[in-house]
Amino acid sequence: MLGKILLLPLMGPISGLVWIGEQIQERTNTEFDAQENLHKQLLSLQLKFDMGDFSEEEFDTQEEELLLKIQALELEEESRLALEAEDDESEDYSVQSEFIDVSKENEVCQEKDVFIKEYEDNKNLVLSP
């Protein structure tokens, strides 16, 4: 308790900044989720209509606007996901076959045979470090 009181001049502003950052983060999260926000506006509009604040014509026009916005967001989200899927597919690694000329392969094998024969001929050699 005494430590908190002594550190209050130092920790007070820091904890205040942390709290402000958390509030900003929370606010931006709710504002960026536009579709959820539009659904909340639609529910609020329905409640106001049920309470008699709007006429049926006003309700219908505002409801139609909100539903069109929601539909536009859904289409935008679907197109964004489709583009991401296409990008992911285009980034797949393709396997390219490489043909090796048989004559070159035979040359490598022949060189290996020559090396083995030379080693077998020099069994008496001592390798020094």
C-alpha positions as a Markdown table, in Angstrom:
| # | Residue | x | y | z |
|---|---|---|---|---|
| 1 | Met | 0.0 | 0.0 | 0.0 |
| 2 | Leu | 2.8 | 2.4 | 0.9 |
| 3 | Gly | 4.6 | 1.4 | -2.2 |
| 4 | Lys | 1.6 | 2.3 | -4.4 |
| 5 | Ile | 1.3 | 5.7 | -2.7 |
| 6 | Leu | 5.0 | 6.4 | -3.1 |
| 7 | Leu | 5.0 | 5.4 | -6.8 |
| 8 | Leu | 1.7 | 7.2 | -7.6 |
| 9 | Pro | 3.5 | 10.3 | -9.1 |
| 10 | Leu | 5.4 | 8.0 | -11.4 |
| 11 | Met | 2.8 | 5.2 | -12.1 |
| 12 | Gly | -0.3 | 7.4 | -12.2 |
| 13 | Pro | 0.3 | 9.0 | -15.6 |
| 14 | Ile | 1.5 | 5.7 | -17.0 |
| 15 | Ser | -1.6 | 3.8 | -15.9 |
| 16 | Gly | -3.7 | 6.7 | -17.1 |
| 17 | Leu | -2.2 | 6.5 | -20.6 |
| 18 | Val | -2.7 | 2.7 | -20.6 |
| 19 | Trp | -6.4 | 3.2 | -19.7 |
| 20 | Ile | -6.8 | 5.9 | -22.4 |
| 21 | Gly | -5.2 | 3.5 | -24.9 |
| 22 | Glu | -7.6 | 0.7 | -23.9 |
| 23 | Gln | -10.5 | 3.0 | -24.4 |
| 24 | Ile | -9.4 | 4.1 | -27.8 |
| 25 | Gln | -8.8 | 0.4 | -28.8 |
| 26 | Glu | -12.2 | -0.6 | -27.6 |
| 27 | Arg | -13.8 | 2.3 | -29.5 |
| 28 | Thr | -12.1 | 1.6 | -32.7 |
| 29 | Asn | -12.9 | -2.1 | -32.6 |
| 30 | Thr | -16.6 | -1.3 | -32.3 |
| 31 | Glu | -16.5 | 1.4 | -35.0 |
| 32 | Phe | -14.6 | -0.8 | -37.4 |
| 33 | Asp | -17.1 | -3.6 | -37.2 |
| 34 | Ala | -19.5 | -1.8 | -39.4 |
| 35 | Gln | -21.8 | -4.7 | -40.1 |
| 36 | Glu | -22.4 | -5.2 | -36.4 |
| 37 | Asn | -23.0 | -1.5 | -36.0 |
| 38 | Leu | -25.5 | -1.5 | -38.9 |
| 39 | His | -27.4 | -4.4 | -37.2 |
| 40 | Lys | -27.5 | -2.4 | -34.0 |
| 41 | Gln | -28.9 | 0.6 | -35.9 |
| 42 | Leu | -31.5 | -1.6 | -37.5 |
| 43 | Leu | -32.6 | -3.0 | -34.1 |
| 44 | Ser | -32.7 | 0.6 | -32.7 |
| 45 | Leu | -34.8 | 1.6 | -35.7 |
| 46 | Gln | -37.2 | -1.3 | -35.0 |
| 47 | Leu | -37.5 | -0.3 | -31.4 |
| 48 | Lys | -38.2 | 3.3 | -32.2 |
| 49 | Phe | -40.8 | 2.3 | -34.7 |
| 50 | Asp | -42.5 | 0.0 | -32.1 |
| 51 | Met | -42.6 | 2.8 | -29.7 |
| 52 | Gly | -44.3 | 5.1 | -32.2 |
| 53 | Asp | -41.4 | 7.5 | -32.9 |
| 54 | Phe | -41.5 | 6.9 | -36.7 |
| 55 | Ser | -44.2 | 6.5 | -39.2 |
| 56 | Glu | -44.3 | 3.4 | -41.2 |
| 57 | Glu | -43.1 | 5.2 | -44.4 |
| 58 | Glu | -40.1 | 6.6 | -42.5 |
| 59 | Phe | -39.3 | 3.3 | -41.0 |
| 60 | Asp | -39.5 | 1.5 | -44.4 |
| 61 | Thr | -37.2 | 4.0 | -46.1 |
| 62 | Gln | -34.6 | 3.9 | -43.3 |
| 63 | Glu | -34.8 | 0.1 | -43.0 |
| 64 | Glu | -34.3 | -0.3 | -46.7 |
| 65 | Glu | -31.2 | 2.0 | -46.5 |
| 66 | Leu | -29.7 | 0.0 | -43.7 |
| 67 | Leu | -30.4 | -3.3 | -45.3 |
| 68 | Leu | -28.8 | -2.2 | -48.5 |
| 69 | Lys | -25.7 | -1.1 | -46.6 |
| 70 | Ile | -25.6 | -4.4 | -44.8 |
| 71 | Gln | -25.9 | -6.3 | -48.1 |
| 72 | Ala | -23.2 | -4.1 | -49.7 |
| 73 | Leu | -20.8 | -4.9 | -46.8 |
| 74 | Glu | -21.5 | -8.6 | -47.1 |
| 75 | Leu | -20.8 | -8.5 | -50.9 |
| 76 | Glu | -17.6 | -6.5 | -50.2 |
| 77 | Glu | -16.5 | -9.1 | -47.7 |
| 78 | Glu | -17.2 | -12.0 | -50.0 |
| 79 | Ser | -15.3 | -10.3 | -52.8 |
| 80 | Arg | -12.4 | -9.6 | -50.5 |
| 81 | Leu | -12.3 | -13.2 | -49.4 |
| 82 | Ala | -12.5 | -14.4 | -53.0 |
| 83 | Leu | -9.5 | -12.2 | -53.9 |
| 84 | Glu | -7.5 | -13.5 | -50.9 |
| 85 | Ala | -8.3 | -17.1 | -52.0 |
| 86 | Glu | -7.1 | -16.3 | -55.5 |
| 87 | Asp | -3.9 | -14.8 | -54.2 |
| 88 | Asp | -3.3 | -17.8 | -52.0 |
| 89 | Glu | -3.8 | -20.1 | -55.0 |
| 90 | Ser | -1.5 | -18.1 | -57.2 |
| 91 | Glu | 1.3 | -18.3 | -54.5 |
| 92 | Asp | 1.3 | -22.1 | -54.6 |
| 93 | Tyr | 4.6 | -23.5 | -55.5 |
| 94 | Ser | 4.6 | -25.2 | -58.9 |
| 95 | Val | 6.8 | -28.1 | -59.5 |
| 96 | Gln | 8.9 | -27.8 | -62.6 |
| 97 | Ser | 10.3 | -30.9 | -64.0 |
| 98 | Glu | 13.9 | -30.8 | -65.1 |
| 99 | Phe | 15.2 | -33.2 | -67.6 |
| 100 | Ile | 18.7 | -34.4 | -67.4 |
| 101 | Asp | 20.5 | -35.4 | -70.5 |
| 102 | Val | 21.3 | -39.1 | -70.2 |
| 103 | Ser | 24.7 | -38.6 | -71.7 |
| 104 | Lys | 25.6 | -36.2 | -68.9 |
| 105 | Glu | 24.3 | -38.6 | -66.3 |
| 106 | Asn | 26.5 | -41.4 | -67.8 |
| 107 | Glu | 29.5 | -39.1 | -67.7 |
| 108 | Val | 29.0 | -38.5 | -63.9 |
| 109 | Cys | 28.7 | -42.2 | -63.3 |
| 110 | Gln | 31.8 | -43.0 | -65.4 |
| 111 | Glu | 33.8 | -40.4 | -63.4 |
| 112 | Lys | 32.7 | -42.0 | -60.2 |
| 113 | Asp | 33.9 | -45.4 | -61.5 |
| 114 | Val | 37.3 | -43.9 | -62.4 |
| 115 | Phe | 37.7 | -42.4 | -58.9 |
| 116 | Ile | 36.9 | -45.7 | -57.3 |
| 117 | Lys | 39.4 | -47.6 | -59.4 |
| 118 | Glu | 42.1 | -45.0 | -58.6 |
| 119 | Tyr | 41.4 | -45.4 | -54.9 |
| 120 | Glu | 41.5 | -49.2 | -55.1 |
| 121 | Asp | 44.9 | -49.0 | -56.9 |
| 122 | Asn | 46.3 | -46.8 | -54.1 |
| 123 | Lys | 45.4 | -48.8 | -51.0 |
| 124 | Asn | 48.9 | -48.6 | -49.7 |
| 125 | Leu | 48.8 | -44.8 | -49.5 |
| 126 | Val | 48.8 | -43.4 | -46.0 |
| 127 | Leu | 46.9 | -40.2 | -45.4 |
| 128 | Ser | 48.5 | -37.8 | -43.0 |
| 129 | Pro | 46.7 | -35.0 | -41.2 |
